[in-house]
Amino acid sequence: MLALRLTRAARPAVQVRRLLVAAASAGTGFLLLGSLGYAMGHPQTPGAAALRLAWCVVPLAATVYLALAVARTDPGTRPRPGLSAVGLGPGRLMAVSALTTLLACTLGSVVALLFFLHLRGDLSGLPIDGKGAQFLAADRPLPVPAALTLLAVLPLAASGAVALSLRPRDPRRPAAKGTASFGARWHAVLHRTEAPASTEAPVDAEAEGWSDVLTVAPPPREAPAGFPWGVAALAAGLAVQAYANRAAPASVLALPVEGAAVLGGWLLTALGLVLAAPGLTYLCGKLLQSAQPGALRLLAGRVLMSEATRIGRPLGVVCAVTSAALATTAMYDQPAAAFGPLSTVATLVVGGCTLATLLTAAVETRQSRAGTTAALLRLGAPATMLRGSAALRAAALIALFVPLTLLIAYLSALPPTK
């Protein structure tokens, strides 16, 4: 009941994000049911049916990632002072957030089941014919336990991911090795002029006038971990895709072995980009502060460095999806023919989840920096400076990730050498 009350009392923007999760869950559930229908209608090709089901991992992962991003930005389940006294501690709020995610995904799964049954003609009317009949299997009875099992995967996976990510952590846990506390970083920034040697970028006269403003956003001392593993996974993914490209482009997704190689290579490439993107975002922040930066560049660089993980991971997902789409378009004259009529649904689910996750991450970043922004305004920083810093950060990220996306798409679509 508490989860329902918090869900109903949320603001319209929060409700829209939850509806996006439900819509993505409906699309993914329909893809899972379509794979089940194809397996029922083509019992003579179990390998192709299993491959179609395996490809559903991509929209499934995109939907779970979107649900996790939406749960992090939900203000109704954020710990606040005084809630523990009424029984709403961090553990209870985590459970409420996981239950809210479960309800949204279950709603989408129910919609997918009803729509699938309607197309089959089980509810009313006649089943559709043509190309859509190959994933309906309207002439065969639908195995209800199998359908419900497939539809339960997404709600359970999404709620489990939310519970794992938002689980309470011990505040008395000591800081990791090599990581300074917030107070230590604050003291170091405030007294950086007294240090005999400084690793900070030189600051010009313009930045000296905003020294108090710049100390509000101290940069982290260490780059995000995972960059070497990301590069290794990216190289391995591109190598697997190069091996898979030896098959005929028109039939690579129809053959189980080559199709599995394409899927594995794409997943490795996506994993590498997600792991490496925070480090690349951190590098953008460092480059913005090079060569005697002014106050604007210094502030934009420090924000990118401090928010590298939160911003970088969604950017890595966007880069992976865009590069895969560009490579598929370049390799196949008719990409939809290899997947069948469900390719449009899969494209909409993956692309929509990717874009919605990026926008949700921007909202999360803005919420996490609300206190810093308020402090900057109190210190006298003009609003134009904050807007200019945001525009500069966006331009720096675009300048790095757009060429990277095009390069990966080009390498993924290279024809095999004889």
Buried (B, 14 or more C-beta within 10 A) or exposed (E): EBBEEBBEEBEEEBEEBBBBBBBBBBBBBBBBBBBBBBBBBBEEBEEBBBBBBBBBEBBBBBBBBBBBBBBBBBEBBBBEEEBBEEEBBBEBBBBBBBBBBBBBBBBBBBBBBEBBBBBBBBEEEEBBEEEBBBBBBBEEEBEEEEBEEBBBBBBEBBBBBBBEBBEEEEEEEEEEEEEBEEEEBBEBBEEBEEEEEEEBBEBBEBBEEBBEBBBBBBBBEEBBEBBEEBBBBBBBBBBBBBBBBEBEBEEBBBBBEBBBBBBBBBBBBBBBBBBBBBBBBBBBBBBBBEEBBBBBBBBBBBBBBBBBBBBBBBBBBBBBBBBBBBBBEBBBEEBBBBBBBBBEBBBBBBBBBBBBBBBBBBBBBEEBBEEEBEBBBEEEBEEEBBEBBBEBBEEBBEEBBEEBBBEBBEBBBBEEEE
